[in-house]
Amino acid sequence: MKLKVRVVHYRHDCWYADIDDADDRQPDDPYWYADGCRTQAEAIALACSQLAAFDQRIAAGADPGRISETRTKAA
């Protein structure tokens, strides 16, 4: 599985980060996201932490699941 991290600065005080499939051209359903980070460093640190968690889950044989899939399971 090839994942990518995208970090975006929006407004004057907020950063957004998400993790998605490297080959997915539509960023509408990522595996994970963090919204409202105060700094770029915070957004990157959160994304790196989540990538490490995904690495452990994938190594254990689990699929990380997309946001829409986790919402469906929770409902």
C-alpha positions as CSV (number, residue, x, y, z in Angstrom):
1,M,0.0,0.0,0.0
2,K,1.4,3.4,-1.0
3,L,0.1,6.3,1.1
4,K,0.7,10.0,0.8
5,V,0.3,12.8,3.3
6,R,-1.2,16.1,2.1
7,V,-0.8,19.2,4.3
8,V,-2.8,22.4,3.3
9,H,-2.8,25.9,4.8
10,Y,-6.2,27.5,4.7
11,R,-7.4,30.7,6.2
12,H,-4.7,32.6,8.0
13,D,-4.5,30.4,11.1
14,C,-5.4,26.8,10.2
15,W,-3.7,23.8,8.7
16,Y,-5.3,20.6,7.4
17,A,-3.6,17.2,6.9
18,D,-4.8,14.0,5.4
19,I,-3.6,10.5,4.4
20,D,-4.7,9.0,1.2
21,D,-3.8,6.4,-1.4
22,A,-0.9,7.7,-3.5
23,D,-2.7,6.8,-6.7
24,D,-6.1,8.3,-5.7
25,R,-6.5,11.6,-7.7
26,Q,-9.7,12.5,-5.8
27,P,-9.0,13.6,-2.2
28,D,-12.7,13.2,-1.2
29,D,-12.4,10.0,1.0
30,P,-9.0,9.8,2.8
31,Y,-8.0,7.2,5.3
32,W,-7.5,9.8,7.9
33,Y,-7.5,13.6,8.3
34,A,-6.9,16.3,10.9
35,D,-8.5,19.7,10.5
36,G,-7.8,22.9,12.4
37,C,-4.2,22.4,13.3
38,R,-2.6,25.7,14.4
39,T,0.8,25.1,12.7
40,Q,2.2,23.2,9.8
41,A,4.5,21.4,12.2
42,E,1.5,20.2,14.2
43,A,-0.3,18.9,11.1
44,I,2.8,17.1,9.9
45,A,3.4,15.6,13.4
46,L,-0.1,14.3,13.6
47,A,0.1,12.8,10.2
48,C,3.4,11.1,10.9
49,S,2.0,9.7,14.1
50,Q,-1.0,8.3,12.2
51,L,1.2,6.8,9.5
52,A,3.1,4.9,12.3
53,A,-0.2,3.6,13.6
54,F,-1.2,2.5,10.1
55,D,2.1,0.8,9.6
56,Q,1.5,-1.3,12.8
57,R,-2.1,-2.2,11.7
58,I,-1.0,-3.1,8.2
59,A,1.9,-5.2,9.5
60,A,-0.7,-7.0,11.7
61,G,-2.8,-7.7,8.6
62,A,-5.5,-5.1,9.1
63,D,-6.7,-2.7,6.4
64,P,-6.7,0.9,7.8
65,G,-10.1,1.7,6.1
66,R,-11.2,5.0,4.6
67,I,-13.2,7.6,6.6
68,S,-16.4,6.7,4.8
69,E,-15.9,3.0,5.7
70,T,-15.3,3.8,9.4
71,R,-18.4,6.0,9.6
72,T,-20.5,3.3,8.0
73,K,-19.3,0.7,10.5
74,A,-20.0,3.1,13.4
75,A,-23.6,3.7,12.3
